[in-house]
Amino acid sequence: MGHRNQKDYIVIFLINNMENEELIINKLDLLKQEIDFIKEHIIDVTLTQDDIDSLNEAEEDLKKVRTKKL
């Protein structure tokens, strides 16, 4: 293999840098997809104050034996 000059190293650096950028962009795209999925489904687990009040009331009814677990 011949002697490499500064231009050869610059070309190698640029090629490696572009590959790294592509890898980083791909990983960021995957993370965005995962975050979007989480955002779509987080609504399902968000409780309103009415939901919390209903759960507290149901627990109270259960303690006073006004209702029973299914």
Gaussian input, Z-matrix of N, CA and C with variables (Angstrom, degrees):
# hf/3-21g

backbone

0 1
 N
 C     1     B1
 C     2     B2     1     A1
 N     3     B3     2     A2     1     D1
 C     4     B4     3     A3     2     D2
 C     5     B5     4     A4     3     D3
 N     6     B6     5     A5     4     D4
 C     7     B7     6     A6     5     D5
 C     8     B8     7     A7     6     D6
 N     9     B9     8     A8     7     D7
 C    10    B10     9     A9     8     D8
 C    11    B11    10    A10     9     D9
 N    12    B12    11    A11    10    D10
 C    13    B13    12    A12    11    D11
 C    14    B14    13    A13    12    D12
 N    15    B15    14    A14    13    D13
 C    16    B16    15    A15    14    D14
 C    17    B17    16    A16    15    D15
 N    18    B18    17    A17    16    D16
 C    19    B19    18    A18    17    D17
 C    20    B20    19    A19    18    D18
 N    21    B21    20    A20    19    D19
 C    22    B22    21    A21    20    D20
 C    23    B23    22    A22    21    D21
 N    24    B24    23    A23    22    D22
 C    25    B25    24    A24    23    D23
 C    26    B26    25    A25    24    D24
 N    27    B27    26    A26    25    D25
 C    28    B28    27    A27    26    D26
 C    29    B29    28    A28    27    D27
 N    30    B30    29    A29    28    D28
 C    31    B31    30    A30    29    D29
 C    32    B32    31    A31    30    D30
 N    33    B33    32    A32    31    D31
 C    34    B34    33    A33    32    D32
 C    35    B35    34    A34    33    D33
 N    36    B36    35    A35    34    D34
 C    37    B37    36    A36    35    D35
 C    38    B38    37    A37    36    D36
 N    39    B39    38    A38    37    D37
 C    40    B40    39    A39    38    D38
 C    41    B41    40    A40    39    D39
 N    42    B42    41    A41    40    D40
 C    43    B43    42    A42    41    D41
 C    44    B44    43    A43    42    D42
 N    45    B45    44    A44    43    D43
 C    46    B46    45    A45    44    D44
 C    47    B47    46    A46    45    D45
 N    48    B48    47    A47    46    D46
 C    49    B49    48    A48    47    D47
 C    50    B50    49    A49    48    D48
 N    51    B51    50    A50    49    D49
 C    52    B52    51    A51    50    D50
 C    53    B53    52    A52    51    D51
 N    54    B54    53    A53    52    D52
 C    55    B55    54    A54    53    D53
 C    56    B56    55    A55    54    D54
 N    57    B57    56    A56    55    D55
 C    58    B58    57    A57    56    D56
 C    59    B59    58    A58    57    D57
 N    60    B60    59    A59    58    D58
 C    61    B61    60    A60    59    D59
 C    62    B62    61    A61    60    D60
 N    63    B63    62    A62    61    D61
 C    64    B64    63    A63    62    D62
 C    65    B65    64    A64    63    D63
 N    66    B66    65    A65    64    D64
 C    67    B67    66    A66    65    D65
 C    68    B68    67    A67    66    D66
 N    69    B69    68    A68    67    D67
 C    70    B70    69    A69    68    D68
 C    71    B71    70    A70    69    D69
 N    72    B72    71    A71    70    D70
 C    73    B73    72    A72    71    D71
 C    74    B74    73    A73    72    D72
 N    75    B75    74    A74    73    D73
 C    76    B76    75    A75    74    D74
 C    77    B77    76    A76    75    D75
 N    78    B78    77    A77    76    D76
 C    79    B79    78    A78    77    D77
 C    80    B80    79    A79    78    D78
 N    81    B81    80    A80    79    D79
 C    82    B82    81    A81    80    D80
 C    83    B83    82    A82    81    D81
 N    84    B84    83    A83    82    D82
 C    85    B85    84    A84    83    D83
 C    86    B86    85    A85    84    D84
 N    87    B87    86    A86    85    D85
 C    88    B88    87    A87    86    D86
 C    89    B89    88    A88    87    D87
 N    90    B90    89    A89    88    D88
 C    91    B91    90    A90    89    D89
 C    92    B92    91    A91    90    D90
 N    93    B93    92    A92    91    D91
 C    94    B94    93    A93    92    D92
 C    95    B95    94    A94    93    D93
 N    96    B96    95    A95    94    D94
 C    97    B97    96    A96    95    D95
 C    98    B98    97    A97    96    D96
 N    99    B99    98    A98    97    D97
 C   100   B100    99    A99    98    D98
 C   101   B101   100   A100    99    D99
 N   102   B102   101   A101   100   D100
 C   103   B103   102   A102   101   D101
 C   104   B104   103   A103   102   D102
 N   105   B105   104   A104   103   D103
 C   106   B106   105   A105   104   D104
 C   107   B107   106   A106   105   D105
 N   108   B108   107   A107   106   D106
 C   109   B109   108   A108   107   D107
 C   110   B110   109   A109   108   D108
 N   111   B111   110   A110   109   D109
 C   112   B112   111   A111   110   D110
 C   113   B113   112   A112   111   D111
 N   114   B114   113   A113   112   D112
 C   115   B115   114   A114   113   D113
 C   116   B116   115   A115   114   D114
 N   117   B117   116   A116   115   D115
 C   118   B118   117   A117   116   D116
 C   119   B119   118   A118   117   D117
 N   120   B120   119   A119   118   D118
 C   121   B121   120   A120   119   D119
 C   122   B122   121   A121   120   D120
 N   123   B123   122   A122   121   D121
 C   124   B124   123   A123   122   D122
 C   125   B125   124   A124   123   D123
 N   126   B126   125   A125   124   D124
 C   127   B127   126   A126   125   D125
 C   128   B128   127   A127   126   D126
 N   129   B129   128   A128   127   D127
 C   130   B130   129   A129   128   D128
 C   131   B131   130   A130   129   D129
 N   132   B132   131   A131   130   D130
 C   133   B133   132   A132   131   D131
 C   134   B134   133   A133   132   D132
 N   135   B135   134   A134   133   D133
 C   136   B136   135   A135   134   D134
 C   137   B137   136   A136   135   D135
 N   138   B138   137   A137   136   D136
 C   139   B139   138   A138   137   D137
 C   140   B140   139   A139   138   D138
 N   141   B141   140   A140   139   D139
 C   142   B142   141   A141   140   D140
 C   143   B143   142   A142   141   D141
 N   144   B144   143   A143   142   D142
 C   145   B145   144   A144   143   D143
 C   146   B146   145   A145   144   D144
 N   147   B147   146   A146   145   D145
 C   148   B148   147   A147   146   D146
 C   149   B149   148   A148   147   D147
 N   150   B150   149   A149   148   D148
 C   151   B151   150   A150   149   D149
 C   152   B152   151   A151   150   D150
 N   153   B153   152   A152   151   D151
 C   154   B154   153   A153   152   D152
 C   155   B155   154   A154   153   D153
 N   156   B156   155   A155   154   D154
 C   157   B157   156   A156   155   D155
 C   158   B158   157   A157   156   D156
 N   159   B159   158   A158   157   D157
 C   160   B160   159   A159   158   D158
 C   161   B161   160   A160   159   D159
 N   162   B162   161   A161   160   D160
 C   163   B163   162   A162   161   D161
 C   164   B164   163   A163   162   D162
 N   165   B165   164   A164   163   D163
 C   166   B166   165   A165   164   D164
 C   167   B167   166   A166   165   D165
 N   168   B168   167   A167   166   D166
 C   169   B169   168   A168   167   D167
 C   170   B170   169   A169   168   D168
 N   171   B171   170   A170   169   D169
 C   172   B172   171   A171   170   D170
 C   173   B173   172   A172   171   D171
 N   174   B174   173   A173   172   D172
 C   175   B175   174   A174   173   D173
 C   176   B176   175   A175   174   D174
 N   177   B177   176   A176   175   D175
 C   178   B178   177   A177   176   D176
 C   179   B179   178   A178   177   D177
 N   180   B180   179   A179   178   D178
 C   181   B181   180   A180   179   D179
 C   182   B182   181   A181   180   D180
 N   183   B183   182   A182   181   D181
 C   184   B184   183   A183   182   D182
 C   185   B185   184   A184   183   D183
 N   186   B186   185   A185   184   D184
 C   187   B187   186   A186   185   D185
 C   188   B188   187   A187   186   D186
 N   189   B189   188   A188   187   D187
 C   190   B190   189   A189   188   D188
 C   191   B191   190   A190   189   D189
 N   192   B192   191   A191   190   D190
 C   193   B193   192   A192   191   D191
 C   194   B194   193   A193   192   D192
 N   195   B195   194   A194   193   D193
 C   196   B196   195   A195   194   D194
 C   197   B197   196   A196   195   D195
 N   198   B198   197   A197   196   D196
 C   199   B199   198   A198   197   D197
 C   200   B200   199   A199   198   D198
 N   201   B201   200   A200   199   D199
 C   202   B202   201   A201   200   D200
 C   203   B203   202   A202   201   D201
 N   204   B204   203   A203   202   D202
 C   205   B205   204   A204   203   D203
 C   206   B206   205   A205   204   D204
 N   207   B207   206   A206   205   D205
 C   208   B208   207   A207   206   D206
 C   209   B209   208   A208   207   D207

   B1=1.4469
   B2=1.5244
   B3=1.3206
   B4=1.4585
   B5=1.5181
   B6=1.2714
   B7=1.4587
   B8=1.5379
   B9=1.3151
   B10=1.4660
   B11=1.5146
   B12=1.3193
   B13=1.4605
   B14=1.5302
   B15=1.2935
   B16=1.4606
   B17=1.5315
   B18=1.3276
   B19=1.4636
   B20=1.5256
   B21=1.3367
   B22=1.4717
   B23=1.5294
   B24=1.3242
   B25=1.4714
   B26=1.5266
   B27=1.3261
   B28=1.4680
   B29=1.5185
   B30=1.3336
   B31=1.4711
   B32=1.5298
   B33=1.3351
   B34=1.4721
   B35=1.5267
   B36=1.3385
   B37=1.4628
   B38=1.5247
   B39=1.3232
   B40=1.4667
   B41=1.5232
   B42=1.3100
   B43=1.4722
   B44=1.5281
   B45=1.3276
   B46=1.4681
   B47=1.5180
   B48=1.3359
   B49=1.4540
   B50=1.5256
   B51=1.3310
   B52=1.4653
   B53=1.5247
   B54=1.3370
   B55=1.4658
   B56=1.5270
   B57=1.3279
   B58=1.4657
   B59=1.5261
   B60=1.3304
   B61=1.4676
   B62=1.5214
   B63=1.3238
   B64=1.4652
   B65=1.5252
   B66=1.3166
   B67=1.4679
   B68=1.5261
   B69=1.3172
   B70=1.4646
   B71=1.5232
   B72=1.3268
   B73=1.4664
   B74=1.5275
   B75=1.3333
   B76=1.4709
   B77=1.5231
   B78=1.3262
   B79=1.4726
   B80=1.5217
   B81=1.3344
   B82=1.4606
   B83=1.5303
   B84=1.3358
   B85=1.4668
   B86=1.5239
   B87=1.3314
   B88=1.4652
   B89=1.5252
   B90=1.3227
   B91=1.4673
   B92=1.5260
   B93=1.3271
   B94=1.4616
   B95=1.5236
   B96=1.3207
   B97=1.4716
   B98=1.5257
   B99=1.3274
   B100=1.4608
   B101=1.5313
   B102=1.3118
   B103=1.4678
   B104=1.5211
   B105=1.3331
   B106=1.4667
   B107=1.5270
   B108=1.3308
   B109=1.4625
   B110=1.5313
   B111=1.3167
   B112=1.4715
   B113=1.5255
   B114=1.3269
   B115=1.4664
   B116=1.5272
   B117=1.3299
   B118=1.4587
   B119=1.5233
   B120=1.3282
   B121=1.4557
   B122=1.5174
   B123=1.3100
   B124=1.4630
   B125=1.5230
   B126=1.3126
   B127=1.4626
   B128=1.5287
   B129=1.3221
   B130=1.4560
   B131=1.5299
   B132=1.3073
   B133=1.4567
   B134=1.5271
   B135=1.3083
   B136=1.4625
   B137=1.5263
   B138=1.3116
   B139=1.4647
   B140=1.5267
   B141=1.3071
   B142=1.4587
   B143=1.5260
   B144=1.2995
   B145=1.4601
   B146=1.5205
   B147=1.3470
   B148=1.4740
   B149=1.5187
   B150=1.3399
   B151=1.4684
   B152=1.5268
   B153=1.3127
   B154=1.4707
   B155=1.5237
   B156=1.3340
   B157=1.4659
   B158=1.5282
   B159=1.3223
   B160=1.4645
   B161=1.5229
   B162=1.3270
   B163=1.4638
   B164=1.5218
   B165=1.3289
   B166=1.4697
   B167=1.5333
   B168=1.3200
   B169=1.4646
   B170=1.5285
   B171=1.3176
   B172=1.4618
   B173=1.5272
   B174=1.3321
   B175=1.4675
   B176=1.5218
   B177=1.3085
   B178=1.4691
   B179=1.5375
   B180=1.3268
   B181=1.4703
   B182=1.5208
   B183=1.3222
   B184=1.4616
   B185=1.5262
   B186=1.3222
   B187=1.4685
   B188=1.5134
   B189=1.3344
   B190=1.4766
   B191=1.5204
   B192=1.3092
   B193=1.4642
   B194=1.5481
   B195=1.2909
   B196=1.4656
   B197=1.5326
   B198=1.3067
   B199=1.4674
   B200=1.5003
   B201=1.3164
   B202=1.4742
   B203=1.5070
   B204=1.3341
   B205=1.4558
   B206=1.5237
   B207=1.3151
   B208=1.4756
   B209=1.4990
   A1=108.49
   A2=114.96
   A3=120.09
   A4=112.67
   A5=114.35
   A6=122.71
   A7=109.33
   A8=117.10
   A9=121.22
   A10=110.15
   A11=114.54
   A12=118.15
   A13=109.29
   A14=115.39
   A15=121.09
   A16=111.56
   A17=118.03
   A18=121.52
   A19=110.84
   A20=116.79
   A21=120.22
   A22=110.47
   A23=116.95
   A24=120.64
   A25=111.30
   A26=116.61
   A27=119.75
   A28=109.79
   A29=117.94
   A30=121.85
   A31=109.90
   A32=117.01
   A33=120.89
   A34=109.96
   A35=116.91
   A36=120.99
   A37=111.10
   A38=117.21
   A39=121.26
   A40=111.15
   A41=117.74
   A42=121.20
   A43=109.55
   A44=116.99
   A45=120.26
   A46=111.17
   A47=116.67
   A48=121.39
   A49=110.31
   A50=118.05
   A51=121.65
   A52=110.97
   A53=117.15
   A54=120.82
   A55=109.90
   A56=116.75
   A57=120.74
   A58=110.71
   A59=116.46
   A60=119.79
   A61=110.48
   A62=116.65
   A63=120.29
   A64=110.65
   A65=116.68
   A66=121.17
   A67=110.66
   A68=117.08
   A69=121.68
   A70=110.58
   A71=116.89
   A72=120.57
   A73=110.79
   A74=116.95
   A75=120.21
   A76=111.39
   A77=116.62
   A78=119.85
   A79=110.91
   A80=117.35
   A81=120.58
   A82=110.95
   A83=117.19
   A84=120.76
   A85=110.86
   A86=116.93
   A87=120.39
   A88=111.23
   A89=116.46
   A90=120.36
   A91=111.01
   A92=116.91
   A93=120.59
   A94=110.42
   A95=117.47
   A96=120.61
   A97=110.83
   A98=116.71
   A99=120.65
   A100=110.91
   A101=117.31
   A102=120.89
   A103=110.52
   A104=117.00
   A105=120.46
   A106=110.79
   A107=116.93
   A108=120.99
   A109=110.23
   A110=116.23
   A111=120.76
   A112=110.12
   A113=116.73
   A114=120.58
   A115=111.33
   A116=117.25
   A117=120.70
   A118=111.68
   A119=117.27
   A120=120.93
   A121=114.41
   A122=118.36
   A123=120.30
   A124=110.90
   A125=117.57
   A126=121.24
   A127=110.27
   A128=116.09
   A129=121.06
   A130=112.45
   A131=118.54
   A132=120.95
   A133=112.72
   A134=117.16
   A135=120.64
   A136=109.46
   A137=116.21
   A138=121.36
   A139=110.14
   A140=115.42
   A141=119.99
   A142=108.28
   A143=116.63
   A144=120.42
   A145=110.43
   A146=118.20
   A147=121.46
   A148=111.17
   A149=117.04
   A150=120.62
   A151=110.73
   A152=115.90
   A153=120.59
   A154=110.32
   A155=116.71
   A156=120.74
   A157=110.50
   A158=117.40
   A159=121.40
   A160=111.13
   A161=117.15
   A162=120.32
   A163=111.10
   A164=116.60
   A165=119.94
   A166=110.86
   A167=116.13
   A168=120.47
   A169=110.86
   A170=116.76
   A171=120.57
   A172=111.07
   A173=117.70
   A174=120.77
   A175=110.86
   A176=115.97
   A177=120.44
   A178=110.33
   A179=116.73
   A180=120.89
   A181=110.99
   A182=116.59
   A183=120.70
   A184=110.56
   A185=117.80
   A186=121.97
   A187=111.13
   A188=117.68
   A189=121.15
   A190=111.48
   A191=116.83
   A192=124.71
   A193=110.78
   A194=117.54
   A195=121.15
   A196=110.73
   A197=114.77
   A198=121.43
   A199=108.99
   A200=117.70
   A201=120.31
   A202=110.16
   A203=115.47
   A204=121.58
   A205=109.60
   A206=114.89
   A207=119.89
   A208=110.77
   D1=136.68
   D2=-174.98
   D3=-76.72
   D4=176.13
   D5=179.12
   D6=-73.54
   D7=131.95
   D8=178.98
   D9=-94.25
   D10=141.18
   D11=178.04
   D12=-106.64
   D13=-179.88
   D14=-176.09
   D15=-60.26
   D16=-37.54
   D17=179.42
   D18=-62.46
   D19=-38.68
   D20=178.15
   D21=-61.06
   D22=-43.26
   D23=-179.23
   D24=-67.51
   D25=-35.62
   D26=177.54
   D27=-64.58
   D28=-43.24
   D29=178.75
   D30=-62.64
   D31=-45.29
   D32=179.10
   D33=-60.82
   D34=-44.26
   D35=179.04
   D36=-60.52
   D37=-45.34
   D38=-178.86
   D39=-63.75
   D40=-41.26
   D41=178.84
   D42=-64.09
   D43=-47.41
   D44=179.09
   D45=-63.27
   D46=-38.96
   D47=-179.23
   D48=-63.95
   D49=-41.75
   D50=178.74
   D51=-65.08
   D52=-38.91
   D53=177.91
   D54=-64.87
   D55=-41.21
   D56=178.66
   D57=-65.08
   D58=-41.10
   D59=178.61
   D60=-62.21
   D61=-42.44
   D62=179.26
   D63=-63.28
   D64=-42.02
   D65=178.03
   D66=-62.49
   D67=-44.82
   D68=179.56
   D69=-63.18
   D70=-44.09
   D71=179.78
   D72=-63.21
   D73=-41.44
   D74=177.45
   D75=-61.86
   D76=-43.13
   D77=178.79
   D78=-64.94
   D79=-40.39
   D80=177.93
   D81=-63.88
   D82=-39.56
   D83=177.10
   D84=-61.13
   D85=-41.99
   D86=178.34
   D87=-64.33
   D88=-42.52
   D89=178.13
   D90=-62.45
   D91=-40.68
   D92=178.41
   D93=-62.55
   D94=-42.59
   D95=177.99
   D96=-60.46
   D97=-43.15
   D98=179.77
   D99=-65.67
   D100=-41.70
   D101=178.91
   D102=-65.29
   D103=-41.64
   D104=177.75
   D105=-61.26
   D106=-40.72
   D107=178.26
   D108=-62.21
   D109=-45.02
   D110=179.69
   D111=-62.79
   D112=-44.14
   D113=-179.69
   D114=-61.63
   D115=-37.22
   D116=179.19
   D117=-65.59
   D118=-33.62
   D119=-173.20
   D120=-100.77
   D121=-9.07
   D122=-177.79
   D123=-69.48
   D124=-26.03
   D125=178.33
   D126=-59.65
   D127=-33.75
   D128=-178.67
   D129=-63.38
   D130=-24.41
   D131=-176.56
   D132=-107.88
   D133=1.25
   D134=179.43
   D135=-83.02
   D136=126.20
   D137=-179.50
   D138=-101.56
   D139=136.32
   D140=173.68
   D141=-84.03
   D142=171.49
   D143=176.63
   D144=-63.35
   D145=-37.91
   D146=176.30
   D147=-60.40
   D148=-40.45
   D149=177.41
   D150=-61.63
   D151=-45.14
   D152=-179.50
   D153=-63.85
   D154=-43.08
   D155=178.30
   D156=-61.52
   D157=-41.89
   D158=179.28
   D159=-64.19
   D160=-41.13
   D161=178.04
   D162=-64.99
   D163=-42.70
   D164=178.26
   D165=-62.94
   D166=-40.95
   D167=178.28
   D168=-64.45
   D169=-41.12
   D170=178.59
   D171=-64.53
   D172=-39.74
   D173=176.80
   D174=-63.85
   D175=-40.37
   D176=178.67
   D177=-64.57
   D178=-44.25
   D179=176.97
   D180=-60.45
   D181=-38.62
   D182=179.18
   D183=-65.11
   D184=-41.90
   D185=178.56
   D186=-64.48
   D187=-36.93
   D188=-178.13
   D189=-88.63
   D190=9.02
   D191=177.89
   D192=58.35
   D193=32.13
   D194=173.55
   D195=-82.90
   D196=-15.76
   D197=178.46
   D198=-147.28
   D199=167.38
   D200=176.89
   D201=-135.35
   D202=157.94
   D203=-178.86
   D204=-68.87
   D205=146.28
   D206=176.45
   D207=-87.46

